């Protein structure tokens, strides 16, 4: 049995980074970290593909925060970039955009 788990979904961002998650990691996000994101795969995909803006974390330069405005909140998808590849750390709703270096905007 292989320990490799195929991507649950994979999106190419405006930065040209292919960001993915596995079903087991997505399940962890929606059951432990942010249950409100259950059933929100499409908005997470849209946030990665068509963000309002992208910020780079000030504490980890390999971490990027993808924001998309979705009334009355923002959806934030946090992804780590490694070379031209990336993976989702978490995704959540927020009222505010966090500090970080603005990398990209619409």
C-alpha positions in Angstrom: 0.0 0.0 0.0 1.4 3.4 -1.0 1.5 6.2 1.6 1.0 8.8 -1.3 -2.4 10.4 -1.1 -3.5 12.1 -4.4 -4.7 15.7 -4.3 -8.3 16.3 -3.4 -8.1 19.5 -5.4 -5.3 21.4 -7.0 -5.4 25.0 -8.3 -2.9 27.2 -10.1 -2.8 30.6 -8.5 -2.2 34.0 -10.3 1.4 33.6 -9.0 1.8 30.5 -11.2 2.0 28.2 -8.1 0.1 24.9 -8.1 -1.5 24.7 -4.6 -3.1 21.5 -3.5 -4.7 19.7 -0.6 -5.5 16.1 0.1 -8.8 14.8 1.3 -7.4 13.9 4.7 -5.9 17.4 5.3 -9.1 19.1 4.0 -11.1 16.9 6.4 -8.8 18.0 9.3 -9.4 21.7 8.4 -13.2 21.3 8.3 -13.6 19.1 11.4 -10.9 20.4 13.8 -9.6 23.8 12.7 -12.5 25.6 10.9 -15.8 23.6 10.7 -17.5 26.6 9.2 -15.6 25.9 6.0 -17.3 22.5 5.5 -18.8 22.4 2.0 -16.9 25.5 1.0 -14.4 23.8 -1.4 -15.6 25.9 -4.3 -15.0 29.3 -2.6 -11.6 28.0 -1.5 -10.8 27.1 -5.0 -12.0 30.5 -6.3 -10.0 32.3 -3.6 -6.8 30.6 -4.8 -7.6 31.1 -8.5 -9.2 34.5 -8.4 -8.1 36.2 -5.1 -8.9 39.8 -4.2 -5.3 40.0 -3.0 -2.4 37.9 -1.9 -0.1 38.7 1.0 3.2 37.2 2.1 3.5 36.3 5.8 5.9 38.5 7.8 6.8 35.5 10.1 7.3 32.8 7.4 8.3 34.0 3.9 7.2 30.8 2.3 3.6 31.3 3.6 1.1 33.2 1.5 -2.4 34.4 2.4 -4.9 34.4 -0.4 -8.0 36.6 0.3 -11.3 36.8 -1.5 -14.0 39.2 -0.5 -17.3 37.3 0.1 -19.9 39.4 1.8 -19.8 40.1 4.7 -16.4 38.4 5.2 -13.1 37.6 3.5 -12.2 34.0 2.9 -8.5 33.5 3.7 -6.6 30.5 2.3 -3.2 30.1 3.9 -0.7 28.2 1.7 2.9 27.3 1.9 4.9 27.7 -1.3 7.9 25.4 -1.9 9.6 26.2 -5.3 6.7 26.2 -7.8 4.5 23.9 -5.7 2.3 24.7 -2.7 -0.1 23.2 -0.2 -3.0 24.5 1.9 -2.2 25.0 5.5 -5.7 26.2 6.4 -8.7 28.2 5.2 -11.1 30.3 7.2 -13.5 33.3 7.2 -12.3 36.6 8.7 -13.4 40.1 9.1 -10.0 41.6 8.6 -7.0 41.2 6.3 -3.9 40.4 8.3 -0.7 42.2 8.1 1.8 41.0 5.6 3.5 42.2 2.4 1.0 42.8 -0.4 2.2 40.7 -3.3 -0.7 40.8 -5.7 -4.0 42.5 -6.1 -6.8 42.7 -8.6 
